[in-house]
Amino acid sequence: MCASIQIPDFLAPDESVREIGAFRLLGVFELVDRFAREFQIDQEIAFTSLLAGFAHSMGAAYEMDSSLGKIRAPFSLLLVTPESDAVWSRAPVRFLVEDFETSMRIFAGLVLPKENKGGPDPEDAPAHPEATRVAKTAEMARSVYADKVSERLVTSSLVAPFLRAPFDHHVLLTNPHPGLGRAMRLLSSGEKIRLEQALSSSTPVRQGPEENSGAVPAFYWQVDRREARRFLGENPWFAGLPFLMLESATPGILTLDPDKGCGGEIQRRCLDLFVARHQTMRRPCVFSAKARPFEVVREFLAVAQNRENESARPSPVAPGRVAQMALRLALLFTVLDEKPEPDQVAAFMGLELAKRLHVRHLKTLATFLPVPPSEVSVTEGLTVWERKIFFRICEQPGLSASELGRTFRRLRKPERDEALTGLLRRGLVGLRDGKLYRKETRGNHLAPDVPLPG
């Protein structure tokens, strides 16, 4: 079943970039083109996958200061592929996932000379310089990946705590070993709520009332078409998160030598970005989105929000999300093209690619969602009780308000009614015959002043 889809007018591309080849103006596109040709995948998929890998390698080394908050490079991507195990999709994050320790040894070798500029004391000169060099390299390597730092940066677990990373607070969630759908089914209600809250707000996963895990999660996942449909059906809240879901129409080819062709270049670029990430030591290079080159993004946001306000039906994608993605991409283009600061090309191309990818995201959602993307439950900004109650209604539809209250140990009636009123006002839940259900269609809309039974 495919849901209907209407693309918002504000996502229309500029006339100058209607074809993907227009992005050849960016230096990174040559690598994108090679990646697409060597693995026989389409260029949009190649572009987004590579940028996701670079973004996670970069972490929080660079950021954009904007009216939409601090924008950092990592973003979440869910690839839907014809094959159940898309080997090509691993290439963009192979540096972080599959060969991290070897990469760290290379990294230690790069950093070591910088740490020893003063040279050793002649009186302490060892009889075997090579042995000392190896020992110091090993010491540096331990400082780089001590305490299982590879698990801190990359994890297939969906359950916090994600241990604190040594450079910044970003962790990459990779494909869970039991499969994405099964891994999500294994989460408790509370674990699901905490993961959703972290993914929707780009904040560390909360463990208790005052405790965070120390890491902000983002994901790079791949599922086949059958699992994608089942996964979204079982987790309808997921589609409301700020992420990109893109479908690859044809399977990529299998490359047995990961370093052959563009693979080695991807690995080198990720290493360079990781080195920069480490060297910042939580002191990122900050650019301002208030600078002149970003006027095009500010104009887009103003126009898109005006159209949203004038429209009778809200668009299935918030303009603010597109603008945030545009800034993220402009940040990536600036760093990857080794520019000292963002320019008009980076800002314009970032916005146009963000619009293009959100169109494809909406079309992919429409293919796999049981409801139209415009009916997706957006859970950003919910209070703690609103979030808990919404998830409980998703898990146990058909509860009355009083039955719902009894499923929580410390939920008082005024808190329950206030949270339900907020969910009703946002259109996330509805009443049918005195029972609470997750809202499926706008035809079920219930005015917020309708009294709650029970």
C-alpha positions in Angstrom: 0.0 0.0 0.0 1.3 3.4 -1.0 0.2 6.6 0.7 -0.7 9.7 -1.2 1.9 12.4 -1.4 1.8 16.1 -2.2 5.1 17.9 -2.4 5.1 21.4 -0.8 5.7 24.3 -3.2 8.6 25.5 -1.2 10.6 22.4 -2.0 10.6 23.2 -5.7 14.2 23.3 -7.0 15.9 26.3 -8.5 15.9 26.3 -12.3 19.7 26.1 -12.3 19.9 22.8 -10.4 17.1 20.6 -11.8 19.7 17.9 -12.7 22.0 16.3 -10.2 25.0 17.1 -12.5 24.6 20.8 -11.5 26.3 19.8 -8.2 29.6 19.1 -10.1 30.5 22.7 -9.1 31.3 21.2 -5.7 34.8 19.6 -5.3 33.4 16.5 -3.5 31.1 15.6 -6.4 34.0 14.0 -8.3 34.2 11.4 -5.6 30.4 11.1 -5.5 30.5 10.3 -9.2 33.1 7.7 -8.8 31.3 6.0 -5.9 28.1 5.9 -7.9 29.7 4.5 -11.0 31.9 1.9 -9.2 29.0 0.5 -7.1 26.3 1.2 -9.8 24.0 3.1 -7.5 22.3 6.4 -8.4 24.0 9.6 -7.7 21.6 11.0 -5.1 22.0 7.9 -3.0 25.8 8.0 -3.4 25.8 11.7 -2.6 23.8 11.4 0.6 25.5 8.2 1.8 29.0 9.7 1.4 28.0 12.9 3.1 26.5 10.9 6.0 29.8 9.0 6.4 31.9 12.2 6.3 29.5 13.9 8.7 29.8 11.2 11.3 33.6 11.2 10.9 33.7 14.9 11.4 31.5 14.8 14.5 31.3 18.2 16.2 34.6 19.5 15.0 32.7 22.2 13.1 29.4 23.8 13.8 27.0 26.5 12.5 25.6 29.1 14.9 22.1 29.9 13.7 18.7 31.1 14.8 17.7 27.4 14.6 20.3 26.5 17.2 23.7 25.0 17.0 24.0 23.0 13.7 26.5 20.2 13.6 27.4 17.9 10.8 26.0 14.4 11.8 22.6 13.6 10.5 20.5 10.4 10.5 20.0 8.4 7.3 17.9 5.3 6.7 18.6 3.6 3.3 16.0 1.3 1.9 17.5 -1.1 -0.6 16.4 -4.0 -2.8 19.0 -6.3 -1.2 18.8 -7.5 2.4 22.5 -6.9 2.9 23.7 -4.0 0.8 27.5 -4.3 1.0 28.0 -1.0 -0.9 26.2 0.9 1.9 29.0 0.1 4.3 31.7 2.0 2.4 30.8 5.5 3.6 31.2 4.5 7.3 33.7 1.7 7.0 36.4 3.9 8.6 34.4 4.1 11.8 32.7 0.7 11.8 34.9 -2.1 10.3 38.5 -1.1 10.6 38.6 1.4 13.4 41.6 0.0 15.4 43.8 -0.1 12.3 42.7 3.4 11.4 43.6 4.6 14.9 47.1 3.2 14.6 47.5 5.2 11.4 46.0 8.2 13.2 48.4 7.8 16.1 51.3 7.8 13.6 50.0 11.1 12.2 49.6 12.7 15.6 52.8 11.3 17.2 55.3 13.7 15.4 53.2 16.7 16.4 53.4 15.6 20.1 57.2 15.3 20.0 58.3 18.5 18.4 60.7 19.3 21.2 62.6 16.1 20.9 63.9 13.8 23.7 66.4 14.7 26.3 69.9 13.6 25.1 70.7 12.2 28.5 67.6 10.0 28.4 68.3 8.8 24.8 67.5 5.1 24.6 69.9 2.5 23.3 67.2 1.4 20.8 65.4 4.4 19.3 63.1 2.2 17.2 61.9 0.4 20.4 61.1 3.8 22.0 59.3 5.0 18.9 57.1 1.8 18.9 56.4 2.2 22.6 55.4 5.8 22.2 53.2 5.0 19.3 51.5 2.3 21.3 51.0 4.7 24.2 49.5 7.3 21.8 47.3 4.6 20.3 46.1 3.6 23.8 45.2 7.2 24.5 43.2 7.4 21.3 41.2 4.2 21.6 41.4 3.5 25.4 38.3 2.2 27.1 36.8 0.9 23.9 36.5 4.2 22.2 35.4 2.5 19.0 32.3 1.4 20.9 31.8 4.9 22.2 31.8 6.4 18.7 29.9 3.6 16.9 27.4 1.2 18.4 24.7 -1.2 17.1 22.9 -1.1 20.4 19.7 1.0 20.6 19.8 1.1 24.4 21.6 3.8 26.4 23.9 4.5 28.0 26.1 5.3 25.1 29.4 6.0 26.9 30.9 9.5 26.7 33.1 10.0 23.6 36.5 11.5 24.3 36.3 14.3 21.7 32.6 15.4 21.6 29.2 13.9 22.5 28.2 12.3 19.2 27.6 8.6 18.7 26.8 6.8 15.4 24.1 4.1 15.7 24.7 1.4 13.1 22.6 -1.5 11.9 21.6 -3.6 14.9 22.8 -7.2 14.7 19.3 -8.8 15.1 17.8 -6.5 12.5 16.3 -3.0 12.9 12.7 -4.2 13.4 13.6 -6.9 15.9 16.0 -4.6 17.8 13.2 -2.0 18.2 10.7 -4.7 19.4 13.2 -5.7 22.1 13.2 -2.1 23.6 11.0 -1.5 26.6 8.4 1.4 26.4 10.7 3.6 28.5 13.8 2.8 26.3 11.8 3.6 23.2 10.6 6.9 24.6 14.2 7.9 25.6 15.6 7.0 22.2 12.8 8.9 20.4 13.3 12.0 22.5 17.1 12.0 21.9 16.7 11.5 18.1 14.0 14.1 17.8 15.8 16.7 19.7 19.5 15.9 19.1 20.2 15.7 22.8 21.9 12.9 24.9 19.7 10.0 25.8 18.1 10.6 29.2 18.4 7.7 31.7 16.6 9.1 34.7 15.1 12.4 35.8 18.5 14.2 36.0 20.9 11.8 34.1 22.0 11.8 30.5 24.0 9.1 28.7 26.6 11.6 27.6 26.2 11.0 23.8 23.9 12.5 21.2 22.8 9.6 18.9 22.3 9.8 15.1 21.9 6.7 12.9 23.1 5.3 9.6 20.9 2.3 9.0 20.0 0.1 6.0 16.9 -2.1 5.6 15.4 -4.0 2.7 12.0 -3.0 1.3 10.0 -5.6 3.2 11.6 -4.7 6.6 11.1 -1.0 5.9 7.3 -1.4 5.5 7.0 -3.6 8.6 9.3 -1.4 10.6 7.3 1.8 9.9 4.1 0.0 10.5 5.2 -1.2 14.0 6.8 2.2 14.8 4.6 4.9 13.4 6.2 7.6 15.6 9.6 7.0 13.8 8.5 8.7 10.6 8.1 12.0 12.5 11.8 12.2 13.5 14.2 14.6 11.7 16.0 12.1 9.4 16.3 11.2 5.8 14.8 8.0 4.4 15.9 7.3 0.8 15.1 4.3 -1.3 17.7 2.9 -3.7 15.8 1.5 -6.7 18.5 -1.0 -8.0 21.0 -3.1 -6.0 24.6 -2.1 -6.0 27.3 -4.4 -7.1 29.6 -6.3 -4.7 33.2 -5.1 -4.4 35.5 -7.6 -2.7 38.4 -5.2 -2.3 37.1 -2.3 -0.2 40.3 -0.2 -0.9 40.0 -0.6 -4.6 38.9 2.3 -6.6 37.2 5.1 -4.6 37.2 3.1 -1.4 40.7 4.1 -0.4 39.9 7.8 -1.1 36.8 7.6 1.1 38.8 6.0 3.9 41.5 8.8 3.7 38.9 11.6 3.7 37.2 10.1 6.8 40.6 9.8 8.5 41.4 13.5 7.8 38.0 14.5 9.2 38.5 12.4 12.3 41.9 13.9 12.9 40.4 17.4 12.8 37.7 16.2 15.1 40.2 15.0 17.6 42.4 18.1 17.4 39.5 20.4 18.3 39.1 18.7 21.7 35.6 20.1 22.2 36.6 23.5 20.8 34.9 23.4 17.5 35.4 25.8 14.6 32.2 27.9 14.6 30.7 29.6 11.5 27.8 32.0 11.6 24.6 31.5 9.6 23.9 35.2 10.0 26.7 35.9 7.4 25.8 37.2 4.0 26.2 33.9 2.1 23.3 32.4 4.0 20.8 35.1 3.0 19.4 32.5 0.5 18.6 30.1 3.4 17.0 32.9 5.5 14.8 33.9 2.5 13.8 30.3 1.9 12.8 29.9 5.5 10.8 33.1 5.6 8.9 32.3 2.4 8.3 28.6 3.4 6.9 29.6 6.8 4.6 32.2 5.3 3.2 29.6 2.9 2.8 27.2 5.8 0.8 29.8 7.7 -1.4 30.5 4.7 -2.1 26.9 3.9 -5.1 25.1 5.1 -3.1 21.9 5.4 0.3 21.8 7.0 3.1 20.4 4.8 4.4 16.9 5.6 7.9 18.4 6.2 8.7 21.4 8.4 10.5 24.2 6.7 12.8 24.5 9.7 14.1 20.9 9.1 15.0 21.7 5.5 16.8 24.9 6.6 18.7 23.0 9.3 19.7 20.3 6.7 20.8 23.1 4.3 23.1 24.6 6.9 24.5 21.1 7.7 25.2 20.4 4.1 26.8 23.9 3.6 29.0 23.1 6.6 30.1 19.8 5.0 30.7 21.4 1.6 32.9 24.1 3.2 35.1 21.6 5.0 35.3 19.0 2.3 36.3 21.7 -0.3 38.8 23.0 2.2 37.4 26.5 2.2 38.3 28.9 5.1 34.6 29.7 5.6 31.2 29.1 3.9 30.6 31.0 0.7 27.5 31.6 -1.5 28.2 28.4 -3.5 28.2 26.3 -0.3 25.0 28.0 1.0 23.1 27.8 -2.2 24.1 24.2 -3.0 23.4 23.1 0.5 19.9 24.5 0.3 19.1 23.0 -3.1 20.4 19.6 -2.1 18.4 19.7 1.1 15.3 20.5 -0.8 16.0 17.7 -3.3 16.6 15.1 -0.6 13.5 16.1 1.4 11.4 15.6 -1.8 12.9 12.1 -2.2 12.4 11.5 1.6 8.7 12.3 1.3 8.3 10.0 -1.8 10.0 7.2 0.1 7.8 7.6 3.1 4.8 7.6 0.9 5.9 4.3 -0.5 6.3 2.5 2.8 3.9 4.3 5.2 0.4 3.0 5.8 -0.8 6.7 6.1 0.1 9.8 4.0 3.3 11.6 5.2 1.1 14.6 6.0 -0.5 12.5 8.8 2.8 11.6 10.4 2.9 12.1 14.1 5.5 14.8 14.9 6.6 14.4 18.5 9.2 17.2 18.7 8.6 19.5 21.6 6.4 17.1 23.7 6.5 17.3 27.5 7.6 14.2 29.3 4.1 13.1 30.2 2.8 13.9 26.7 5.6 11.7 25.2 4.9 8.8 27.7 1.2 8.9 27.1 1.5 9.1 23.3 3.7 6.0 23.3 1.4 4.1 25.6 -1.5 4.9 23.3 0.5 3.7 20.3 1.3 0.4 22.1 -2.2 -0.1 23.6 -4.8 1.6 21.4 -8.4 1.7 22.7 -7.7 2.6 26.3 -10.1 5.0 28.0 -8.6 8.0 29.8 -9.1 6.3 33.2 -7.6 3.0 32.0 -4.7 4.9 30.6 -4.1 6.7 33.9 -4.0 3.3 35.7 -1.1 2.1 33.5 1.2 4.7 35.1 2.1 4.5 38.7 2.7 8.2 39.4 0.3 9.9 37.0 -2.2 12.2 38.6 -5.5 13.0 37.0 -4.7 16.7 36.4 -1.4 15.7 34.7 -3.1 13.1 32.6 -5.8 15.5 31.4 -3.2 18.3 30.7 -1.1 15.9 28.7 -4.0 14.4 26.8 -5.3 17.9 26.0 -1.9 18.8 24.5 -1.9 15.6 22.4 -5.4 16.3 21.2 -4.5 19.9 20.3 -1.5 18.7 18.3 -3.6 16.1 16.5 -1.5 13.2 17.7 -4.4 11.3 19.4 -8.1 11.1 18.9 -11.2 9.8 20.7 -13.5 7.2 19.3 -16.4 5.8 21.3 -14.7 7.1 24.5 -11.4 5.3 23.7 -8.1 6.8 22.8 -6.3 6.0 19.6 -3.3 7.4 17.7 -4.6 9.8 15.1 -4.6 8.3 11.7 -6.4 10.9 9.6 -7.5 14.5 9.8 -11.1 13.4 9.5 -10.9 12.2 13.1 -9.8 15.6 14.4 -11.1 16.3 17.8 -11.4 19.9 19.2 -9.2 20.4 22.2 -12.1 21.6 24.4 -14.0 18.2 24.1 -14.2 16.9 27.7 -12.2 13.7 28.5 -14.3 10.8 29.7 -13.3 9.0 32.9 
